[in-house]
Amino acid sequence: MSERHFDIAVVGGGMVGAALALGAAREGFRVALLERREPPLQWPADSHDLRVSALTRVSQLILQNLDVWPAMVRRGVTAYEQMHVWEARGLGEIHFDAADIGEPDLGHIVENRVIVAGLWEAISRTPNVEVILGREVADLKSGNENGLSLADGTDLRAELLVGADGARSRLRELAEIGLTARDYDQHALVATVRAEHGNQSTAWQRFMPKGPLALLPLQDDLFSIVWSTEPVEAAELRDLEPAQFDDRLTLASERRCGRLSLLGDRALFPLRLQHANAYVRPGLALVGDAAHVIHPLAGQGVNLGLLDAGVLVDTLVQAREHHEPLGALGVLRRYERARKGHNLATQMAMDAFKHLFCNQNPALHLLRNLGLGMADRIPPLRRQFERVALGQGIELPSLARIPSDC
């Protein structure tokens, strides 16, 4: 039986796990990155990833500081300069504009495959990251023998194990970390569509009684849509003939961008609120969806995960400077304290928005319309929302800071 030794072993090579592995390696740690298979780095020009992320300015800085952003730009990122939010059956609307706060944009919409490909391309140039493909995690070891047993008989030793393996985290399960979770009784239908009048460099979101419809701008005249609704209606929308689906979607968007036409496939994803009862155990930490899953109505999931990665890297660098073991519970608690409160507050805010805007109570309907209209007419309040959309207002990890030579 063979045995391998690393400083850090990251299980899960998606956006957050790959960013963490790359950030830790750039600080000189020896990192193992475990993933089932290598992601594609190229794809047909006319294809579209159904999963996209709305990256904040903070996430952009993290990816720039990891030297990943240029590779993403080559593959395609789309800046949006404005955001328009309104409610069905009402007059309440709010409009955000990057120009209000002197910014070139409010963020970027990026296909998930573009982010992952940029990260893996950078990892391939980083000598102290060893990628381990196709090895299933069989068991978790703790204590002085901290590490993983893989299904092929390999033992992997590491001072710190990191679960970046998603909402159904195997590492979290093996560590016996419980969850607080609740199904939303909604499914998100995702697809790519073409807009008759273009996307106007604007993210559009309409709140409807059964859930929000988000139109996220991609290149030229395209949108990625995320339509959250009750499971039965979501399945019906998925199964409609394309022309019928176009009619329903165009009506739901109130023709703000003209007729919307489906391109390619549609997919459904069940929506769920989920939060790990603990982020850490001795020798183990959870990041990203392994630790927290939120409603997608504000697109904050990956942004929270990238902040997790940045804070954990800072925590490990500080531990090394103070000659502390990377897996010591006291060290990892510092990471947990820095991230759990912010993640939980964001999760609860998105949960409250979901329940507020999907409630058909007439009094709440009036309150929502008044609130949106008031926020739109009070510039300081609107600008504060815009800064939140950029990811500002919290203490940032080193990876998210503007380099001093800029």
C-alpha positions as CSV (number, residue, x, y, z in Angstrom):
1,M,0.0,0.0,0.0
2,S,1.5,3.3,-1.1
3,E,1.4,6.6,0.9
4,R,1.6,10.2,-0.3
5,H,2.4,13.3,1.8
6,F,1.1,16.8,1.3
7,D,0.5,20.0,3.4
8,I,-3.0,20.3,2.1
9,A,-5.3,17.9,0.3
10,V,-8.3,19.5,-1.5
11,V,-11.2,17.2,-2.4
12,G,-13.1,18.7,-5.3
13,G,-11.7,20.6,-8.2
14,G,-14.6,22.9,-9.1
15,M,-14.5,26.7,-9.0
16,V,-13.9,27.0,-5.2
17,G,-11.7,23.9,-4.7
18,A,-9.5,24.8,-7.7
19,A,-9.1,28.4,-6.5
20,L,-8.2,27.3,-3.0
21,A,-5.6,24.8,-4.4
22,L,-4.1,27.4,-6.6
23,G,-4.0,30.1,-3.9
24,A,-2.4,27.8,-1.4
25,A,0.2,26.5,-3.9
26,R,1.1,30.1,-4.7
27,E,1.9,30.6,-1.0
28,G,4.3,27.7,-1.1
29,F,2.2,24.9,0.3
30,R,2.4,21.4,-1.2
31,V,-1.2,20.7,-2.4
32,A,-3.0,17.6,-3.7
33,L,-6.2,18.3,-5.7
34,L,-8.5,15.4,-6.0
35,E,-11.2,15.3,-8.8
36,R,-13.0,12.6,-10.6
37,R,-12.0,13.8,-14.1
38,E,-10.2,16.7,-15.7
39,P,-12.6,19.4,-16.9
40,P,-12.7,20.4,-20.6
41,L,-10.5,23.3,-21.5
42,Q,-12.0,23.8,-25.0
43,W,-15.5,23.4,-26.5
44,P,-17.4,24.2,-29.7
45,A,-17.8,27.9,-30.3
46,D,-21.5,27.7,-30.7
47,S,-22.1,25.7,-27.4
48,H,-23.3,27.2,-24.1
49,D,-22.8,26.1,-20.5
50,L,-26.2,26.1,-18.7
51,R,-24.6,27.0,-15.4
52,V,-23.3,30.6,-15.1
53,S,-22.1,32.7,-12.2
54,A,-22.6,36.4,-11.5
55,L,-19.1,37.4,-10.3
56,T,-18.7,40.4,-8.0
57,R,-15.8,42.8,-8.3
58,V,-14.3,41.1,-5.3
59,S,-14.4,37.7,-7.0
60,Q,-12.9,39.3,-10.1
61,L,-10.0,40.6,-8.0
62,I,-9.4,37.1,-6.5
63,L,-9.3,35.6,-10.0
64,Q,-7.0,38.4,-11.2
65,N,-4.6,37.9,-8.3
66,L,-4.5,34.2,-9.1
67,D,-3.6,35.1,-12.7
68,V,-6.7,33.4,-14.0
69,W,-8.7,36.3,-15.3
70,P,-6.9,36.8,-18.6
71,A,-7.6,33.2,-19.6
72,M,-11.2,33.7,-18.7
73,V,-11.5,36.8,-20.8
74,R,-10.1,34.9,-23.7
75,R,-12.9,32.3,-23.4
76,G,-15.6,34.9,-22.7
77,V,-16.8,37.0,-19.8
78,T,-19.6,39.5,-20.0
79,A,-19.7,42.7,-18.0
80,Y,-23.1,44.1,-17.0
81,E,-23.4,47.8,-16.4
82,Q,-27.0,48.0,-15.1
83,M,-29.5,45.9,-13.2
84,H,-33.3,46.2,-13.3
85,V,-35.5,44.6,-10.7
86,W,-39.3,44.7,-10.7
87,E,-42.3,42.9,-9.4
88,A,-45.2,41.3,-11.3
89,R,-48.6,42.9,-10.8
90,G,-47.1,46.1,-9.4
91,L,-45.5,49.4,-10.0
92,G,-42.5,48.9,-7.8
93,E,-39.2,48.9,-9.7
94,I,-35.6,49.6,-8.9
95,H,-32.8,50.4,-11.3
96,F,-29.0,50.1,-10.5
97,D,-26.3,51.7,-12.7
98,A,-22.6,51.3,-12.3
99,A,-22.2,55.0,-13.3
100,D,-23.9,56.0,-10.0
101,I,-20.9,54.8,-8.0
102,G,-18.2,55.6,-10.6
103,E,-17.6,52.0,-11.6
104,P,-17.3,50.6,-15.1
105,D,-19.7,47.8,-14.4
106,L,-21.6,46.0,-11.6
107,G,-20.0,42.6,-12.2
108,H,-19.6,39.9,-14.8
109,I,-21.7,37.0,-15.9
110,V,-19.4,34.0,-16.7
111,E,-20.1,30.5,-17.7
112,N,-18.9,28.1,-15.0
113,R,-16.9,26.1,-17.4
114,V,-14.9,29.3,-18.3
115,I,-14.0,29.8,-14.6
116,V,-13.0,26.2,-14.1
117,A,-11.0,26.1,-17.3
118,G,-9.0,29.2,-16.4
119,L,-8.2,27.8,-13.0
120,W,-7.1,24.4,-14.3
121,E,-5.0,26.0,-16.9
122,A,-3.2,28.0,-14.2
123,I,-2.9,24.8,-12.0
124,S,-1.2,23.0,-14.9
125,R,1.6,25.6,-14.7
126,T,1.9,25.4,-10.9
127,P,4.5,22.8,-9.9
128,N,3.5,22.3,-6.2
129,V,-0.1,21.2,-7.0
130,E,-0.4,17.5,-7.8
131,V,-3.7,16.7,-9.5
132,I,-5.1,13.2,-8.6
133,L,-7.9,12.1,-11.0
134,G,-10.4,9.3,-10.7
135,R,-9.7,8.2,-7.1
136,E,-12.7,7.9,-4.9
137,V,-12.4,8.8,-1.2
138,A,-13.0,5.6,0.8
139,D,-12.3,6.8,4.3
140,L,-11.1,9.7,6.4
141,K,-8.3,9.4,8.9
142,S,-7.8,11.8,11.8
143,G,-5.3,12.5,14.6
144,N,-1.6,11.9,14.0
145,E,-2.4,10.0,10.8
146,N,-4.5,12.8,9.3
147,G,-5.4,11.9,5.7
148,L,-7.5,10.0,3.3
149,S,-7.8,6.4,2.2
150,L,-8.6,6.2,-1.5
151,A,-10.6,3.4,-3.1
152,D,-7.5,2.1,-5.0
153,G,-5.7,1.4,-1.7
154,T,-3.6,4.6,-1.7
155,D,-3.2,6.4,1.6
156,L,-2.8,10.2,1.3
157,R,-1.4,12.1,4.3
158,A,-2.0,15.8,4.8
159,E,-1.9,18.3,7.6
160,L,-5.2,19.7,6.4
161,L,-8.0,18.1,4.4
162,V,-10.4,20.5,2.7
163,G,-13.9,19.5,1.6
164,A,-14.7,21.5,-1.6
165,D,-16.8,18.6,-3.0
166,G,-20.1,20.3,-3.2
167,A,-23.5,20.2,-1.6
168,R,-23.4,16.4,-1.2
169,S,-19.9,16.5,0.3
170,R,-18.4,13.1,0.9
171,L,-15.8,14.6,3.2
172,R,-18.4,16.3,5.3
173,E,-20.3,13.0,5.6
174,L,-17.2,11.1,6.6
175,A,-16.4,13.8,9.2
176,E,-20.0,13.4,10.6
177,I,-20.7,17.1,10.3
178,G,-24.5,17.7,10.4
179,L,-26.6,20.0,8.3
180,T,-29.3,22.5,8.8
181,A,-31.3,22.2,5.6
182,R,-34.7,23.0,4.0
183,D,-36.1,22.4,0.5
184,Y,-37.5,25.5,-1.1
185,D,-40.2,23.6,-3.0
186,Q,-38.8,25.3,-6.1
187,H,-36.8,24.2,-9.1
188,A,-34.6,26.5,-11.2
189,L,-35.0,26.1,-14.9
190,V,-31.8,27.2,-16.7
191,A,-31.3,27.8,-20.4
192,T,-29.7,30.1,-22.9
193,V,-31.9,32.4,-25.0
194,R,-31.5,35.1,-27.7
195,A,-33.2,38.5,-27.1
196,E,-34.8,40.4,-30.0
197,H,-33.6,43.7,-28.7
198,G,-30.3,42.6,-27.3
199,N,-29.4,42.3,-23.6
200,Q,-28.5,46.0,-23.2
201,S,-25.6,45.1,-20.9
202,T,-28.3,44.8,-18.2
203,A,-29.2,42.0,-15.7
204,W,-33.0,41.8,-15.4
205,Q,-34.9,40.2,-12.6
206,R,-38.7,40.0,-12.3
207,F,-40.2,38.7,-9.0
208,M,-43.4,36.6,-9.6
209,P,-45.7,34.9,-7.1
210,K,-44.1,31.4,-7.7
211,G,-40.5,32.6,-7.9
212,P,-38.1,35.0,-9.7
213,L,-37.0,35.1,-13.3
214,A,-33.5,36.3,-13.9
215,L,-32.1,37.2,-17.3
216,L,-28.3,37.3,-17.0
217,P,-26.5,38.9,-20.0
218,L,-24.0,36.9,-22.1
219,Q,-22.2,38.1,-25.2
220,D,-24.0,40.1,-27.9
221,D,-27.8,39.4,-27.7
222,L,-27.8,36.4,-25.4
223,F,-29.1,35.8,-21.9
224,S,-28.6,32.9,-19.5
225,I,-31.9,32.6,-17.7
226,V,-32.6,31.2,-14.2
227,W,-36.4,30.8,-13.8
228,S,-37.3,29.6,-10.3
229,T,-40.8,28.2,-9.8
230,E,-42.8,25.4,-8.3
231,P,-41.6,21.9,-9.4
232,V,-44.7,21.1,-11.5
233,E,-44.5,24.3,-13.5
234,A,-40.8,24.0,-13.9
235,A,-41.2,20.5,-15.4
236,E,-43.9,21.8,-17.7
237,L,-41.7,24.6,-18.9
238,R,-38.8,22.2,-19.5
239,D,-41.0,20.0,-21.6
240,L,-42.8,22.6,-23.7
241,E,-42.1,22.8,-27.4
242,P,-39.5,25.5,-28.1
243,A,-42.0,27.9,-29.7
244,Q,-44.4,27.5,-26.8
245,F,-41.6,28.0,-24.3
246,D,-40.5,31.2,-26.1
247,D,-44.0,32.5,-25.8
248,R,-44.2,31.8,-22.0
249,L,-40.8,33.2,-21.4
250,T,-41.4,36.4,-23.4
251,L,-44.6,36.9,-21.5
252,A,-43.0,36.4,-18.2
253,S,-40.3,38.9,-19.0
254,E,-42.9,41.5,-20.1
255,R,-41.0,41.8,-23.4
256,R,-38.5,44.1,-21.7
257,C,-35.9,42.9,-24.3
258,G,-38.4,41.9,-27.0
259,R,-39.1,38.3,-27.9
260,L,-36.9,35.7,-26.3
261,S,-35.9,32.6,-28.2
262,L,-34.5,29.4,-26.8
263,L,-31.1,28.2,-27.9
264,G,-30.2,24.6,-27.1
265,D,-31.2,22.6,-24.0
266,R,-33.1,23.3,-20.8
267,A,-32.3,21.8,-17.4
268,L,-33.8,21.8,-13.9
269,F,-32.1,22.0,-10.6
270,P,-34.0,21.6,-7.2
271,L,-33.4,24.6,-4.9
272,R,-32.4,24.0,-1.3
273,L,-31.1,26.0,1.7
274,Q,-28.3,24.2,3.4
275,H,-25.7,25.1,6.1
276,A,-23.2,22.9,7.8
277,N,-23.4,22.9,11.5
278,A,-19.6,23.3,11.7
279,Y,-17.1,24.3,9.0
280,V,-14.1,22.7,10.7
281,R,-12.9,19.6,12.6
282,P,-9.3,19.0,13.7
283,G,-7.4,18.5,10.4
284,L,-10.4,19.3,8.2
285,A,-12.2,22.4,6.8
286,L,-15.2,22.9,4.5
287,V,-15.5,25.5,1.8
288,G,-18.1,26.6,-0.8
289,D,-21.2,24.5,-1.2
290,A,-19.9,21.8,1.1
291,A,-20.4,24.4,3.9
292,H,-23.3,26.5,2.6
293,V,-25.9,26.5,-0.2
294,I,-28.1,29.6,-0.8
295,H,-31.0,30.5,-3.0
296,P,-29.7,31.6,-6.5
297,L,-31.8,34.7,-6.8
298,A,-28.8,37.1,-6.2
299,G,-26.2,34.8,-7.7
300,Q,-24.0,34.9,-4.6
301,G,-23.1,31.3,-4.2
302,V,-19.7,31.2,-5.9
303,N,-18.7,34.6,-4.6
304,L,-19.1,33.3,-1.0
305,G,-17.1,30.2,-1.9
306,L,-14.2,32.2,-3.3
307,L,-14.2,34.4,-0.2
308,D,-14.0,31.1,1.8
309,A,-11.0,30.1,-0.2
310,G,-9.2,33.4,0.2
311,V,-9.8,33.6,4.0
312,L,-8.6,30.0,4.5
313,V,-5.4,30.7,2.5
314,D,-4.8,33.7,4.7
315,T,-5.4,31.7,7.9
316,L,-3.0,29.0,6.8
317,V,-0.3,31.5,5.9
318,Q,-0.6,33.1,9.4
319,A,-0.5,29.7,11.0
320,R,2.8,28.9,9.2
321,E,4.2,32.2,10.3
322,H,3.4,31.4,13.9
323,H,4.7,27.8,13.6
324,E,1.2,26.4,14.3
325,P,0.0,23.1,12.8
326,L,-2.2,23.8,9.7
327,G,-4.8,21.3,11.0
328,A,-5.0,22.6,14.6
329,L,-8.5,23.3,15.6
330,G,-7.6,26.7,17.0
331,V,-6.2,27.7,13.7
332,L,-9.2,26.4,11.7
333,R,-11.6,28.1,14.1
334,R,-10.2,31.4,13.0
335,Y,-11.3,30.6,9.5
336,E,-14.7,29.5,10.7
337,R,-15.3,32.7,12.7
338,A,-14.3,34.9,9.8
339,R,-16.6,33.2,7.3
340,K,-19.6,31.5,9.0
341,G,-21.3,34.7,10.2
342,H,-21.1,36.4,6.8
343,N,-22.2,33.3,4.9
344,L,-25.2,32.8,7.3
345,A,-26.2,36.5,7.1
346,T,-26.2,36.4,3.3
347,Q,-28.0,33.1,3.3
348,M,-30.7,34.4,5.6
349,A,-31.1,37.6,3.5
350,M,-31.6,35.6,0.4
351,D,-34.1,33.4,2.2
352,A,-36.0,36.4,3.5
353,F,-36.1,37.9,0.0
354,K,-37.4,34.7,-1.4
355,H,-40.2,34.5,1.1
356,L,-41.1,38.2,0.9
357,F,-41.4,38.2,-2.9
358,C,-43.0,34.8,-3.3
359,N,-45.8,35.6,-0.8
360,Q,-49.2,36.5,-2.3
361,N,-50.5,38.3,0.8
362,P,-52.0,41.7,-0.5
363,A,-50.4,43.6,2.4
364,L,-47.0,42.3,1.5
365,H,-47.6,43.0,-2.1
366,L,-48.2,46.6,-1.3
367,L,-45.2,46.7,1.0
368,R,-42.9,45.2,-1.7
369,N,-44.0,47.8,-4.3
370,L,-43.5,50.7,-1.9
371,G,-40.1,49.4,-0.8
372,L,-38.8,49.0,-4.4
373,G,-40.1,52.4,-5.4
374,M,-38.7,54.1,-2.3
375,A,-35.3,52.4,-2.7
376,D,-35.2,53.6,-6.4
377,R,-35.9,57.2,-5.4
378,I,-33.4,57.4,-2.6
379,P,-29.9,57.6,-4.3
380,P,-27.8,56.8,-1.1
381,L,-29.8,53.7,-0.5
382,R,-29.6,52.6,-4.1
383,R,-25.9,53.2,-4.1
384,Q,-25.5,51.0,-1.0
385,F,-27.3,48.2,-2.8
386,E,-24.9,48.7,-5.7
387,R,-21.9,48.4,-3.5
388,V,-23.3,45.2,-2.0
389,A,-23.7,43.8,-5.6
390,L,-20.0,44.6,-6.2
391,G,-19.1,42.5,-3.1
392,Q,-17.9,45.5,-1.0
393,G,-18.5,46.2,2.7
394,I,-16.7,43.4,4.4
395,E,-13.1,42.7,5.4
396,L,-11.4,41.1,2.5
397,P,-8.8,38.4,2.3
398,S,-5.4,39.2,0.7
399,L,-6.4,37.6,-2.6
400,A,-9.2,40.1,-2.9
401,R,-7.2,43.2,-2.4
402,I,-5.9,45.5,-5.1
403,P,-2.2,45.1,-5.4
404,S,-0.2,48.0,-3.9
405,D,1.6,48.6,-7.2
406,C,-1.6,49.4,-9.0
